[in-house]
Structure formats: C-alpha cells, structure tokens
Amino acid sequence: MDLSNNIAESKMWRSILSMIKNKVDPSSVAILNSIENIYYKDGDLYIYAPDKVFKDWLESEVAQIIEDTAQNIFGKKTKIHILSQQEDIKKTSNRNSKKKEEEHYHYYLTLNPKFTFENLVIGNCNKIAYTACLSVVENPGKLFNPLFIYGDVGLGKTHLLHATAYQMLKKNPTSKILYTTADTFASELFAYLQKGKILDLRKKYTDVDLLLIDDIQFLIGKERTQIEFYHIFNILHTLGKQIILSSDQPPSKLQGIETRLTSRFASGLITEITKPDVETKVGIIIKKAKDIGISLPKDVILFLAKTFDSSIRELEGSLRQLKAYHEIMGKSINLESTKNIFKDIIELKKVKPITVEKVLQEVANHFNVNINEILGNSRKKKVITARQVAMYLSRELTDESLQSISKAFKKKDHTTIMNAINKVREEIEKDRKFSLVIEFLKDKLLRL
C-alpha cells in the first residue's frame, strides 16, 4: 500500500495526542510521541510501530482510545490500523526468500514497553537481582546460568525479566529472545502435541540466545510439561544459552516439580526479591505518581509507604485511586482526604508525621551531642556537622517550609538553612561514608 502522507509531525496527530494526554499516563504519551510513521488515507489511520512488541502494546492499551479521539477530531468514524514495520519488512523479504516469519525472535517476543531498567526503582529489596540481570546481559550464558529470581507476587519479578530482554536487545538488536510464562508453555505444549508437531516446539524454544520463563511454579503437577521443559533446559544449557526463571518460591520449595529439574534450577544463581523497605517505597511512589501525573505532599507519600506494604502492585493501585479522586472530586490530595479514601479497604496504621523535633532527637543521639548545642551557636566541628545534617533532613523529610525550619533552629532567616542543605549535598557526593550516615538516619526516621 502506497501511503505518502506521513502525519507524524502534523497538527492532526498533535491534536490527537493532546486529547489523549488526559486519558493515559505520561509514559504512554511519551511512547506514542516516539512513533515516526503515522499515515491518514481515505478515512483510515495507519500507525506503524517499530516492532511487534510495540504493536501488541498499542493494540491492547491505546488503540481504542486513539480511534475514539480521531473520530471526535475528524467528525466521522475512523478505523485504526496498527502495523509493525519490522513485520512488514519481513513479509516483503519473505516473498523473495520464502522464509517463514516465525524465524524472527520478535514473532515470539511480547514485552511491556514500560518494564525497562530506566523505570525500575532500585533498593535493598531488589539490588542483587537487578545486578545479576545486568551481569547476564554483559555475559549471557557464562556467569549465572540459570538465573533464578523468586519472591512474592507483585514485587517486580516480571519487570526485571522484561527489562533484561530490552537491555539485551539494546546491546545486540539481533539477539534471539523468547519470553513466556510456564502456564503458557504448558498450553502451547498441549497444542503442539495435538498437532503432532512437538519437534517444532523444541526448535522454537532451543533456537534462542535468551529464554525467560515467568512463574515457573505453574509447572507443579504437570508431569508431561516438566519432561519436555527438562529436555529444552538441557539443550540450552549445553549450548551455553542464557536461561532466566522466576517463581514465587525458591527451587527447594517447589514441591510437585521433579528433583532433576529443581536441581537444574539451583545450579546457577538463586536470588530473592523481598518487600521494599519504606525508603524504597517512597522512591517508587514518587516515580509512579510522576508517571501518572499527580502531585503528592510528603506526608501522603510517607503514609502510603507505611500503610501499603504487601506489594508494589498494591502501591500503584493506591495511586490510581488517588488520581481518580482528584479528577472526579476536583480536590487537592492531602493526608486527611487520603486516609478517608482508604478507610474502608485497609486497616489504617497510625502513621505519625516526621517533625523537626524528631529529626533533632535522632541526629543528636547519633552524633552524641545535645539538642541545645545544635540549636545554639557552638562551633565545635561535631556540633556543626550535626546541625547541618539536622537542617538537611528536616527539609528532606518534613513538609515544613524553609521559614518554619529557620524558626525551629532559631535562625533569623532561611539563608543559613539553604547553605547547610547545599553543604550536606556536596558532602554526600564527595564522601561515601558520610552519605551512608545520611541514608542510615533517613531510614531510621522513616521507620519511626
């Protein structure tokens, strides 16, 4: 089809994006902005995604919204066609070479465009797993093979698997990668067995550079599936191809999976993702809130971080509820309204806000100085450091204004506070030991 009127940079497409902006999150808008080939012809809108991954995401997440928006703008029914440039090029090539499209890894690869390392908040809960995934990308099949990641539901295992695949593609765009779940693998095996094409399934799963299997616990009780996966695993491992598996339990607790398989799972690196600590949850909330376009006061962020502790998914759900409240009621979000929104669905914890007084107490205890010394004019080096740290943490962890903090520290204006904050920030950058002290005090105050 000859489509010469590319509207990617036109007023028409910008109008569509402008109207969509209020219906989807900012990261989705950024993804749409990155698409370079959009054509309008005979009442139809043709959107060319860079590859099948983006095509699948567009179709499932935003195609209907684009269609409805385009119809409003054009004043008539507009049909949306989501196409993959990669597949289009492949089909043209296939007509000449008679190769099947299935030979390209993208035919099998379905990833969430938002699940990248750039969108991952790193904390003590996932740092080892994250580092292991990066190492796998740099040395596939050599260091940690298999890499086995386990943890409770909703802690980010799937995000890590997708991000690893993206990072591998970034490093080597021709990498053959296959991502699936154990449940999907079992269903696929059954379909191939019915057709008598089990050899085709084996070829598909062994002709890869990286195999990622999510929720491996779903192999429990599926004896035939385990037998087939055992053979595929052995072939890949022998060939030095990378395997990454995720589960809600470590291999030793996967009762109902053959010992010969669990021993293979345990032959590489086993790493756990745990529940994020309060400080990591604060970072997640700040990032996710920015992604969906809402602004939250510090006391609300702290309340959510201390209240929702079962999973990251639950945190994201709480933010969507707050956004809905803000949009429907047209009211700003504060601690009182937040507690009211969640009063019927959670058992509220008594979350006490961090105050300047709390900061002063913890800093004084840590540096072994008196609060009165911090608030006074002592020029002892230890007291000066404690004073500056207390001012910095008061600004970072409380909702008090600079003027209020100045008053609490008995200063005439907030210039002294700003100077102290800048001094501490400089020391954090220069001195690793000092930065660890700050992190320790932050963590302690957040846990109070």
C-alpha positions as CSV (number, residue, x, y, z in Angstrom):
1,M,0.0,0.0,0.0
2,D,1.4,3.4,-1.0
3,L,1.0,5.8,1.9
4,S,2.8,9.0,1.2
5,N,1.1,11.4,3.6
6,N,3.0,10.8,6.8
7,I,1.3,12.8,9.5
8,A,3.6,12.0,12.4
9,E,4.6,15.7,12.8
10,S,1.4,17.2,11.6
11,K,-1.2,19.3,13.5
12,M,-3.6,16.4,13.1
13,W,-1.5,13.9,15.0
14,R,-0.5,16.5,17.6
15,S,-4.2,17.2,18.2
16,I,-4.9,13.5,18.8
17,L,-2.0,13.3,21.2
18,S,-3.1,16.4,23.0
19,M,-6.6,14.9,23.6
20,I,-5.2,11.5,24.6
21,K,-2.9,13.1,27.2
22,N,-5.7,13.3,29.7
23,K,-6.8,9.7,29.2
24,V,-3.5,7.8,29.6
25,D,-0.4,8.2,31.7
26,P,2.6,10.4,30.7
27,S,4.8,7.4,29.9
28,S,2.3,6.1,27.4
29,V,2.1,9.6,25.7
30,A,5.9,9.5,25.5
31,I,5.8,6.2,23.8
32,L,3.2,7.5,21.3
33,N,5.4,10.5,20.6
34,S,8.3,8.3,19.7
35,I,6.4,6.7,16.8
36,E,7.6,8.2,13.5
37,N,5.3,6.8,10.9
38,I,1.6,7.6,11.0
39,Y,-0.5,7.8,7.8
40,Y,-4.0,9.0,7.1
41,K,-5.7,7.8,4.0
42,D,-9.4,7.5,2.9
43,G,-10.7,7.9,6.5
44,D,-8.3,5.3,7.9
45,L,-5.4,5.9,10.2
46,Y,-2.3,3.7,9.8
47,I,0.1,3.6,12.7
48,Y,3.4,1.8,12.1
49,A,5.0,0.6,15.3
50,P,8.8,-0.1,15.3
51,D,8.3,-3.8,16.0
52,K,5.8,-6.4,17.2
53,V,6.4,-5.6,20.9
54,F,5.1,-2.1,20.4
55,K,2.4,-3.2,18.0
56,D,1.0,-5.6,20.7
57,W,1.1,-2.9,23.3
58,L,-0.6,-0.3,21.1
59,E,-3.4,-2.8,20.2
60,S,-4.1,-3.8,23.8
61,E,-3.6,-0.4,25.6
62,V,-4.4,2.6,23.4
63,A,-5.8,1.6,20.0
64,Q,-9.4,2.1,21.1
65,I,-8.6,5.5,22.8
66,I,-6.9,6.7,19.6
67,E,-9.8,5.6,17.4
68,D,-12.4,7.4,19.6
69,T,-10.2,10.5,19.7
70,A,-9.6,10.5,16.0
71,Q,-13.4,10.2,15.4
72,N,-14.0,13.2,17.5
73,I,-11.4,15.3,15.7
74,F,-12.3,14.2,12.1
75,G,-16.1,14.2,12.8
76,K,-16.5,10.7,11.2
77,K,-15.8,7.1,12.0
78,T,-12.1,6.5,11.7
79,K,-10.6,3.0,11.5
80,I,-7.2,2.5,13.2
81,H,-4.7,0.0,11.7
82,I,-1.8,-0.9,13.9
83,L,1.1,-2.3,11.8
84,S,4.6,-3.5,12.6
85,Q,7.4,-2.0,10.4
86,Q,9.5,-5.0,11.3
87,E,6.9,-7.5,10.2
88,D,6.1,-5.5,7.1
89,I,9.8,-5.6,6.0
90,K,9.9,-9.3,7.0
91,K,6.9,-10.1,4.8
92,T,8.4,-8.3,1.8
93,S,11.7,-10.2,2.3
94,N,9.8,-13.5,2.7
95,R,8.2,-13.1,-0.7
96,N,11.7,-13.2,-2.1
97,S,13.4,-15.7,0.2
98,K,10.4,-17.8,1.1
99,K,11.4,-17.8,4.8
100,K,8.8,-18.0,7.4
101,E,8.1,-15.1,9.7
102,E,8.4,-17.4,12.7
103,E,12.1,-17.5,12.2
104,H,12.5,-14.0,13.7
105,Y,12.6,-13.7,17.5
106,H,10.1,-10.8,17.6
107,Y,7.4,-13.2,16.4
108,Y,7.6,-14.8,19.9
109,L,8.5,-11.8,22.0
110,T,5.8,-9.9,23.8
111,L,7.1,-7.3,26.3
112,N,5.7,-4.4,28.2
113,P,7.4,-1.2,26.9
114,K,7.2,0.3,30.4
115,F,9.1,-2.6,32.0
116,T,12.7,-1.3,31.4
117,F,15.6,-0.8,33.8
118,E,15.1,3.0,33.4
119,N,11.7,2.6,35.0
120,L,12.8,0.4,37.8
121,V,13.4,1.8,41.3
122,I,16.4,0.1,42.8
123,G,16.5,-0.6,46.6
124,N,17.9,-3.2,49.0
125,C,14.9,-5.4,48.1
126,N,15.9,-6.0,44.5
127,K,19.5,-4.7,44.2
128,I,21.1,-8.2,43.9
129,A,18.6,-9.4,41.4
130,Y,19.0,-6.2,39.3
131,T,22.8,-6.5,39.4
132,A,22.6,-10.2,38.4
133,C,20.4,-9.3,35.4
134,L,22.8,-6.7,34.2
135,S,25.7,-9.2,34.5
136,V,23.7,-11.7,32.4
137,V,23.3,-9.1,29.7
138,E,27.0,-8.5,29.6
139,N,28.0,-12.2,29.8
140,P,25.0,-14.3,28.7
141,G,25.3,-18.0,29.4
142,K,28.6,-17.6,31.3
143,L,28.2,-16.1,34.8
144,F,24.8,-17.0,36.2
145,N,23.1,-19.8,34.2
146,P,20.3,-20.3,35.0
147,L,19.5,-17.1,36.9
148,F,16.6,-18.0,39.3
149,I,14.6,-15.0,40.7
150,Y,12.0,-15.6,43.4
151,G,9.7,-13.5,45.6
152,D,6.1,-12.8,46.4
153,V,3.5,-11.7,43.9
154,G,3.7,-8.0,42.8
155,L,7.3,-7.3,43.8
156,G,8.6,-6.8,40.3
157,K,9.9,-10.1,39.0
158,T,8.2,-9.7,35.6
159,H,9.5,-6.2,35.3
160,L,13.1,-7.5,35.8
161,L,12.7,-10.2,33.2
162,H,11.3,-7.8,30.6
163,A,13.9,-5.2,31.4
164,T,16.7,-7.8,30.9
165,A,15.2,-8.7,27.5
166,Y,15.1,-5.0,26.5
167,Q,18.7,-4.4,27.7
168,M,19.9,-7.4,25.7
169,L,18.2,-6.1,22.6
170,K,19.7,-2.7,23.2
171,K,23.2,-4.3,23.4
172,N,22.6,-6.7,20.5
173,P,19.5,-6.0,18.4
174,T,19.8,-9.3,16.6
175,S,19.6,-11.4,19.8
176,K,17.0,-14.1,19.7
177,I,14.9,-13.8,22.8
178,L,11.8,-15.7,24.0
179,Y,9.7,-14.7,26.9
180,T,6.7,-16.6,28.2
181,T,5.1,-18.0,31.4
182,A,5.2,-21.6,32.5
183,D,1.4,-21.7,32.2
184,T,1.6,-20.5,28.6
185,F,4.4,-23.0,27.8
186,A,2.2,-25.9,29.1
187,S,-0.8,-24.8,27.0
188,E,1.5,-24.4,24.0
189,L,2.9,-27.9,24.5
190,F,-0.6,-29.4,24.6
191,A,-1.5,-27.6,21.3
192,Y,1.7,-28.8,19.6
193,L,1.2,-32.4,20.8
194,Q,-2.3,-32.4,19.4
195,K,-0.9,-31.4,16.0
196,G,1.9,-33.9,16.2
197,K,4.5,-31.1,15.9
198,I,6.4,-31.5,19.1
199,L,9.7,-31.1,17.2
200,D,8.6,-27.6,16.1
201,L,8.1,-26.6,19.7
202,R,11.5,-27.8,20.6
203,K,13.1,-25.9,17.8
204,K,11.2,-22.8,18.8
205,Y,12.4,-22.9,22.4
206,T,16.0,-24.0,21.7
207,D,16.8,-21.7,18.8
208,V,17.2,-18.7,21.1
209,D,20.0,-16.8,22.9
210,L,17.9,-15.9,25.9
211,L,15.0,-17.8,27.3
212,L,12.9,-16.1,30.1
213,I,10.2,-18.2,31.8
214,D,8.0,-16.4,34.3
215,D,6.1,-18.1,37.2
216,I,7.9,-21.4,36.9
217,Q,5.8,-22.7,39.8
218,F,3.0,-23.4,37.3
219,L,4.9,-26.4,36.2
220,I,3.9,-28.1,39.5
221,G,1.8,-31.2,38.9
222,K,2.3,-31.1,35.1
223,E,4.5,-34.2,34.5
224,R,4.5,-34.2,30.7
225,T,5.3,-30.5,30.6
226,Q,8.1,-31.0,33.1
227,I,9.7,-33.7,30.9
228,E,9.6,-31.5,27.8
229,F,11.0,-28.5,29.7
230,Y,13.8,-30.6,31.2
231,H,15.0,-31.5,27.7
232,I,14.7,-27.9,26.4
233,F,16.6,-26.7,29.5
234,N,19.4,-29.2,29.0
235,I,19.8,-28.3,25.3
236,L,20.0,-24.6,26.0
237,H,22.4,-25.1,28.9
238,T,24.7,-27.3,26.9
239,L,24.8,-24.8,24.1
240,G,25.7,-22.0,26.6
241,K,22.4,-20.1,26.1
242,Q,21.1,-17.9,28.9
243,I,18.1,-19.0,30.9
244,I,16.3,-16.8,33.4
245,L,13.4,-18.2,35.6
246,S,11.1,-16.5,38.1
247,S,9.0,-18.1,40.8
248,D,7.1,-17.2,43.9
249,Q,9.3,-19.8,45.8
250,P,12.9,-20.9,45.8
251,P,13.7,-24.2,43.9
252,S,13.9,-26.1,47.2
253,K,10.2,-25.4,48.0
254,L,8.8,-26.2,44.6
255,Q,7.1,-29.4,45.7
256,G,5.5,-31.2,42.8
257,I,8.3,-30.5,40.3
258,E,10.8,-33.3,39.6
259,T,14.0,-33.2,41.6
260,R,16.1,-33.4,38.5
261,L,14.5,-30.1,37.3
262,T,14.8,-28.3,40.6
263,S,18.4,-29.3,40.9
264,R,19.0,-27.7,37.5
265,F,17.2,-24.6,38.7
266,A,19.5,-24.4,41.7
267,S,22.7,-24.9,39.7
268,G,23.1,-21.2,38.8
269,L,22.4,-18.1,40.9
270,I,19.3,-18.0,43.1
271,T,18.3,-14.5,44.2
272,E,15.3,-13.3,46.2
273,I,13.3,-10.1,45.7
274,T,11.8,-9.0,49.0
275,K,9.2,-6.5,50.0
276,P,10.6,-3.0,49.6
277,D,11.7,-1.0,52.7
278,V,10.0,2.3,53.5
279,E,12.6,4.4,51.7
280,T,12.4,2.3,48.5
281,K,8.6,2.6,48.6
282,V,8.9,6.3,48.9
283,G,11.1,6.3,45.8
284,I,8.5,4.1,44.0
285,I,5.6,6.3,45.0
286,I,7.4,9.5,43.8
287,K,8.2,7.9,40.5
288,K,4.8,6.3,39.9
289,A,3.0,9.4,40.9
290,K,5.0,11.4,38.4
291,D,4.3,8.8,35.7
292,I,0.5,9.1,36.1
293,G,0.6,12.9,36.6
294,I,-0.3,13.5,40.2
295,S,1.5,15.6,42.9
296,L,1.6,14.3,46.4
297,P,2.6,16.0,49.7
298,K,5.4,14.4,51.7
299,D,3.1,13.3,54.5
300,V,0.8,11.5,52.0
301,I,3.8,9.8,50.4
302,L,5.0,8.6,53.8
303,F,1.5,7.5,54.8
304,L,1.2,5.3,51.6
305,A,4.7,3.9,52.1
306,K,4.0,2.8,55.6
307,T,0.4,1.7,55.0
308,F,0.7,-0.4,51.8
309,D,3.4,-3.0,52.4
310,S,2.3,-6.1,50.6
311,S,3.4,-5.3,47.0
312,I,4.4,-2.7,44.5
313,R,1.2,-3.5,42.6
314,E,-0.8,-2.5,45.6
315,L,1.1,0.8,45.8
316,E,0.3,1.5,42.2
317,G,-3.4,0.7,42.8
318,S,-3.5,3.2,45.6
319,L,-2.0,5.9,43.4
320,R,-4.6,5.3,40.7
321,Q,-7.4,5.6,43.3
322,L,-5.9,8.9,44.5
323,K,-5.8,10.2,40.9
324,A,-9.4,9.2,40.3
325,Y,-10.4,11.0,43.5
326,H,-8.5,14.1,42.4
327,E,-10.1,14.1,38.9
328,I,-13.7,13.3,40.0
329,M,-13.9,15.5,43.0
330,G,-11.6,18.2,41.7
331,K,-10.0,18.5,45.1
332,S,-6.3,18.5,46.0
333,I,-4.9,15.4,47.7
334,N,-3.9,15.8,51.4
335,L,-3.3,13.4,54.3
336,E,-6.9,13.7,55.6
337,S,-8.5,13.0,52.3
338,T,-6.1,10.1,51.7
339,K,-7.0,8.5,55.0
340,N,-10.7,9.0,54.2
341,I,-10.3,7.4,50.7
342,F,-8.8,4.2,52.1
343,K,-10.7,3.9,55.3
344,D,-13.0,1.1,54.0
345,I,-10.4,-1.0,52.3
346,I,-7.4,-1.1,54.6
347,E,-6.7,-1.2,58.3
348,L,-5.2,2.2,58.8
349,K,-1.9,2.3,60.7
350,K,-1.1,5.2,63.0
351,V,1.3,7.0,60.7
352,K,2.9,9.8,62.7
353,P,4.4,12.6,60.5
354,I,8.1,13.2,60.8
355,T,8.7,16.5,62.6
356,V,11.7,18.8,63.0
357,E,11.7,17.7,66.7
358,K,12.0,14.0,65.7
359,V,14.9,14.9,63.4
360,L,16.7,16.8,66.0
361,Q,16.3,14.0,68.5
362,E,17.7,11.3,66.2
363,V,20.5,13.4,64.9
364,A,21.5,14.5,68.4
365,N,21.5,10.8,69.5
366,H,23.6,9.7,66.5
367,F,26.3,12.4,66.9
368,N,26.2,12.2,70.7
369,V,25.5,15.9,71.1
370,N,22.9,17.9,73.0
371,I,19.9,19.3,71.1
372,N,20.5,22.7,72.8
373,E,24.1,22.6,71.3
374,I,22.6,22.1,67.8
375,L,20.2,24.9,68.3
376,G,22.8,27.2,69.8
377,N,26.0,28.7,68.3
378,S,28.6,26.1,69.2
379,R,31.5,26.0,66.6
380,K,32.6,22.5,67.6
381,K,33.1,20.5,64.4
382,K,30.9,17.6,65.5
383,V,28.1,20.0,66.5
384,I,28.3,21.9,63.2
385,T,28.0,18.7,61.3
386,A,25.0,17.5,63.4
387,R,23.4,20.9,62.9
388,Q,23.8,20.9,59.1
389,V,22.6,17.3,58.9
390,A,19.5,18.1,61.0
391,M,18.7,21.0,58.8
392,Y,19.1,18.9,55.6
393,L,16.9,16.1,56.9
394,S,14.3,18.5,58.2
395,R,14.0,19.9,54.7
396,E,14.0,16.4,53.0
397,L,11.6,14.5,55.3
398,T,9.1,17.1,56.6
399,D,6.6,19.3,54.9
400,E,7.8,22.3,56.8
401,S,8.8,25.4,54.8
402,L,12.2,26.9,54.9
403,Q,10.9,29.7,57.1
404,S,9.4,27.2,59.6
405,I,12.6,25.3,59.7
406,S,14.6,28.5,60.3
407,K,12.3,29.3,63.2
408,A,12.7,25.8,64.7
409,F,16.5,26.2,64.5
410,K,16.3,29.7,66.0
411,K,17.7,31.4,62.9
412,K,16.8,34.8,61.6
413,D,16.2,33.8,58.0
414,H,16.3,30.7,55.8
415,T,19.7,31.5,54.2
416,T,21.5,29.5,56.9
417,I,19.2,26.6,56.2
418,M,19.9,26.7,52.5
419,N,23.7,26.9,53.0
420,A,23.6,23.9,55.3
421,I,21.5,21.9,52.8
422,N,23.9,22.6,50.0
423,K,26.9,21.8,52.2
424,V,25.4,18.4,53.1
425,R,24.5,17.6,49.4
426,E,28.1,18.4,48.4
427,E,29.5,16.1,51.2
428,I,27.1,13.3,50.1
429,E,28.6,13.4,46.6
430,K,32.2,13.5,47.8
431,D,32.2,11.3,50.9
432,R,30.8,7.7,50.7
433,K,31.0,7.2,54.5
434,F,29.1,10.5,55.1
435,S,26.4,9.5,52.5
436,L,25.9,6.2,54.4
437,V,25.3,8.1,57.6
438,I,22.7,10.2,55.9
439,E,21.0,7.1,54.5
440,F,21.0,5.4,57.9
441,L,19.4,8.4,59.6
442,K,16.8,8.7,56.8
443,D,15.9,5.0,57.1
444,K,15.6,5.2,60.9
445,L,13.4,8.3,60.8
446,L,11.1,6.8,58.1
447,R,10.7,3.7,60.2
448,L,9.6,5.5,63.4
